[in-house]
Amino acid sequence: MATVSEVLTAATDSVTLINGVKAGSWDVEGMTQAEVNEMVQRNVDHLEIILEYAPVDSDDDTPDVKGSSDDKSSYTKAITDGKAYIAAN
């Protein structure tokens, strides 16, 4: 199983997408606003799931993202920004 750091590094793709859509720099040509919102929502959902990762018992090798002291502020900000983007569009 991956480490907390590896899981968060992989989740950075969702942060990048949300930030890019919000900034207008993500290529959404040919997509309707509803499709863009759905894409942002999928990435928000993904980040919310990732941030809740935690082992259920001592035999579970799920990385403890939820309990980790790693800086997760960019992920929580992307969730907030993604939700705000969808609400505004």
Buried (B, 14 or more C-beta within 10 A) or exposed (E): EBEBEEBBEEBEEBBBBBBEBBEEEBEBEEBEEEEBBEBBBEBBEBBBEBBEBEBEEEEEEBBEBBEBEEEBEBBBEBBEBBBEBBEEE
